[in-house]
Amino acid sequence: PLDDLAEVYAALVLGTRDYTRKNGFRSVVLGLSGGIDSALVATIASDAIGPENVHAVLLPSRHSSEGSVTDAEELVKRQGVHSRVVPIAGMVEAFEEQLDLHGLAAENLQARIRANIWMGLSNEHGHLVLTGGNKSELATGYSTLYGDSAGGFAPIKDIFKLTVWDLARWRNAQTGAPPPAPGLAFLHPFAEEPIPEAIIEKEPSAELRPGQRDVDSLPEYTALDPVLTDYVERDMGRDALVSAGHDPALVDRVIRMVDIAEYKRRQYPPGPKITSKNFGRDRRLPITNRWRER
């Protein structure tokens, strides 16, 4: 029998392979940011349909760190996927000349320009667009509509962020290991760890503004994911969450974020069901309501 992480990873690969092939696609395209989410999605895709059928697009902006670009390039080298670099700074400036955008609107513009590029490549070459959002982001609405949420299939949409890191480490650990168990024969025989350690260790950031970090908008994932698990997976209400030991202020914040983000989740691409409460199938709430638990 496989261990839990192996079973989850196998399910993600199977779901991605089946959806791609059964819908008539031979190849996939995704934006490769140098972050952990897109790195894991690229690796799942390589295992699912072969790296020769995976097309990664690096889309640096003026806020992209040098490390993110070099880390993405290193992943491309290790996995042997196709890649191209399309800088978006000039496109952003062209929009800014026409639209007077500030703050969040200006940040989201970058995400939407990136989506236009990978959707354009999809139309031109017949690739399936893979979306890189995880369940923690999906739960809290930490995504840009018609930006990073755009695509045809979302392999890790039912995987919380902490598990994304666990899966990346698990997949790397299979490199150079003894022949895989029968249930893992699909793993591509990479010569070295497919996900650079720098990607796994770096602090998460959307890099849409100078110095941006995920924790500027979200609680630390080590605090967020346990609350999300209890609220979303176990249907625990506020009082039960607080009684379970979660910080009351954190509970109120997370409940609010989850409850107001249903409209975004309804517009998200499909993806494999992994947990007991998959958004869109098992946990269905009204898009619009005035009810709040607190």
Secondary structure, 3 states (H helix, E strand, C coil): CCCHHHHHHHHHHHHHHHHHHHCCCCCEEEECCCCHHHHHHHHHHHHHHCHHHEEEEECCCCCCCHHHHHHHHHHHHHHCCEEEECCCHHHHHHHHHHCCCCHHHHHHHHHHHHHHHHHHHHHHHCCEEECCCCHHHHHHCCCCCCCCCCCCECCCCCCCHHHHHHHHHHHHHCCCCCCCCHHHCCCCCCCCCCCCHHHHHCCCCCCCCCCCCHHHCCCCHHHHHHHHHHHHHCCCCHHHHHHCCCCHHHHHHHHHHHHHCHHHHCCCCCCCCCCCCCECCCECCCCCCCCCCC
